Amino acid sequence: MSIIVWSVYINALKTKKEGRKIAKEHCIKNPELNEIARASSKLNFNSRIENNKSYPSSWWEKSGRVIIETNMKKNDALKKISSLIKEFRVSHRQ
């Protein structure tokens, strides 16, 4: 099954009303599409980036999205992706 992942879904700086899908404790600040795709790949999800797409509630902004193939529930996949991005960022600083 395909899941669309907009960066707003896991952005700690966004509210639920703005589109965040998981609890802030699981989120990261300003996730980038390449980070989402990299984490998806590490989780063995097939993924593709669509750069010129706009999140519906901010239609004027071409933020892009990542489409992943997984049988996992959406929230579980978002938490795992966010967690891996946190790990990437920590290891990158060292």
N, C-alpha and C positions, 0 to 999 in steps of 0.2 A: 504494500500500500504506500502511496505517496503522501508525504507530509510537507507542507510549505512552512519554512522557518524564516520569519522576518526578524531582523535584529532586535526590534522593539520587544519581541516576546521574552527575551532574556536580559534586557537592559535594566540594570538596577536604578538608573536615573529616571525611569518612566514609572507612571502609576498604572494600576490595573485599568483605570478608565482610559489611559492613553494606549493601552494594548499589551501591557506586560501580562504574561500567562502563568508565571510561576512565582513563588514567594521570593521576596528580595534577598533572603539569606542564600538562595541558590543562584542568584543572578550575578552578573558582572557589569562593570561600567563600560558603556559604549563598545559592545562587541562588533567586530568587523566581519564582513562576509567571508573573507579568506580564512578567518579563525573558525567560523562556523563550519565551513567546508572541510578544513583540516581536521577538526574534531570529529566530524561525521565520517570522514575517511578512516580515521584511527579506530572508530567504532564499527568499521566494516559496513557502513551504509553506502550505497551508491548515491552520489549527490551531484548536483549541477547548480552553478551560480547563474542567476539571471540578473544582470546589473541594471538594466533599464526599466525595472519595475518599481511601482510606487505603492507603499502601504496605503490602503484605501482611505483611512482617515487623515493622512497627510499626502494626498494625491499629487501635490505640487513638487514634492521632494522625491527624487529618483534614488531611493535608498537601496534598492535591490533586494533580492531574496535568494534563499537556497532551497532547492527541492531535494528531499531525501527519500530514499526507498527503505522502508523498515516495517516490520510487523509489530513493533513496540508501540505502546500508547504514546500519544503526542507529549503529554506532560513528562513522562518518564524519559523520553528521548531528549526533550529540552533540558531537563536536569542533568543528564549525562553529558550532553554537549557543553553546557555551561561549566560543569565541573572540570572537564578536560581543558577548556580554555583557561580556567584559573590555573591549572597545573602548567600549561604552556607558558603563561605569563610569569609564574614564579620561577620556573627553570630558566627562562630567558634572562631574568634579572641576575641570576647567579653567574 
